[in-house]
């Protein structure tokens, strides 16, 4: 029987503190997490490490629902963490559950 591990929802700050088409880096017990806000006010969270060369995705460029690594310009889906475009299938960065409650960002950590 598989037991589902319950998530611990951790408040990491105000949603408004993440700039449009930008990111905020959050240090957690699991490592650094990048929280992104799209131009359409959608929020996503991924581990802040490109699987290619370890670049800080929080310093990348947000375009639509994708993030471009600042080191080598690989693009990743903010929804799935998978590499997209020319680099599709070459790697992924883990996504992190996120929700907004009372204008606060909550990350689902294990």
C-alpha positions as CSV (number, residue, x, y, z in Angstrom):
1,X,0.0,0.0,0.0
2,X,1.4,3.4,-1.0
3,X,1.0,6.1,1.6
4,X,0.7,9.7,0.4
5,X,3.0,12.1,2.1
6,X,1.1,15.1,3.3
7,X,2.5,18.5,2.2
8,X,3.5,21.1,4.8
9,X,2.3,24.5,3.4
10,X,4.9,27.1,4.2
11,X,4.3,30.9,3.9
12,X,7.2,32.4,2.0
13,X,6.0,35.9,1.6
14,X,3.6,38.3,0.0
15,X,2.6,37.6,-3.6
16,X,3.0,41.2,-4.5
17,X,6.7,41.0,-3.7
18,X,7.3,38.8,-6.8
19,X,7.6,41.2,-9.8
20,X,5.6,40.7,-13.0
21,X,7.6,38.5,-15.4
22,X,10.1,38.0,-12.6
23,X,11.1,35.8,-9.7
24,X,12.0,35.6,-6.1
25,X,14.5,33.1,-4.7
26,X,13.4,31.4,-1.4
27,X,15.7,29.3,0.7
28,X,14.1,26.2,2.2
29,X,15.1,23.0,3.9
30,X,14.8,21.3,0.5
31,X,17.2,23.9,-1.1
32,X,16.6,27.1,-3.1
33,X,13.3,27.5,-4.8
34,X,12.4,30.0,-7.5
35,X,8.9,31.5,-7.3
36,X,7.8,33.1,-10.6
37,X,5.0,35.5,-11.5
38,X,3.9,35.8,-15.1
39,X,2.6,38.9,-16.9
40,X,-0.9,37.4,-16.4
41,X,-0.4,37.2,-12.6
42,X,0.1,33.4,-12.6
43,X,2.5,32.0,-9.9
44,X,4.8,29.0,-10.3
45,X,7.6,27.5,-8.3
46,X,10.5,25.3,-9.4
47,X,13.8,24.2,-7.8
48,X,16.2,27.1,-8.5
49,X,18.7,25.0,-10.5
50,X,19.0,24.3,-14.2
51,X,19.6,20.6,-14.8
52,X,22.1,21.4,-17.5
53,X,24.8,23.4,-15.7
54,X,23.2,24.3,-12.4
55,X,22.3,27.9,-13.3
56,X,20.0,29.9,-11.0
57,X,16.7,29.9,-12.8
58,X,15.5,32.7,-10.5
59,X,17.9,35.0,-12.5
60,X,16.5,33.9,-15.9
61,X,14.0,35.6,-18.2
62,X,10.3,34.8,-17.8
63,X,8.5,34.6,-21.2
64,X,4.9,33.4,-21.1
65,X,4.8,30.3,-18.9
66,X,8.5,29.5,-19.5
67,X,11.8,30.5,-17.9
68,X,15.1,30.8,-19.8
69,X,18.2,29.8,-17.9
70,X,20.6,32.7,-17.6
71,X,23.7,30.6,-18.3
72,X,22.8,28.7,-21.5
73,X,19.3,30.0,-22.5
74,X,17.6,26.6,-22.1
75,X,13.9,27.1,-21.6
76,X,11.7,25.3,-19.2
77,X,8.0,25.1,-18.7
78,X,7.0,26.7,-15.4
79,X,4.0,24.3,-15.3
80,X,5.9,21.0,-15.7
81,X,9.6,21.8,-15.2
82,X,10.4,20.1,-18.5
83,X,12.8,21.6,-21.0
84,X,11.0,23.0,-24.1
85,X,11.9,24.0,-27.6
86,X,15.2,22.8,-29.1
87,X,16.1,21.3,-25.7
88,X,12.9,19.3,-25.1
89,X,13.6,15.9,-23.6
90,X,17.0,16.9,-22.3
91,X,16.1,17.4,-18.7
92,X,13.8,19.0,-16.2
93,X,13.8,20.9,-13.0
94,X,11.3,19.8,-10.3
95,X,8.2,21.8,-9.8
96,X,7.0,22.8,-6.3
97,X,3.3,23.0,-5.3
98,X,2.3,26.6,-4.8
99,X,-0.9,28.3,-3.8
100,X,-1.9,31.8,-3.0
101,X,-4.0,32.5,0.1
102,X,-4.9,35.9,1.5
103,X,-2.3,37.4,-0.9
104,X,0.5,35.2,0.6
105,X,2.6,32.6,-1.2
106,X,2.4,29.1,0.3
107,X,4.8,26.4,-0.9
108,X,3.9,22.7,-0.5
109,X,7.0,21.2,1.0
110,X,7.5,17.6,2.2
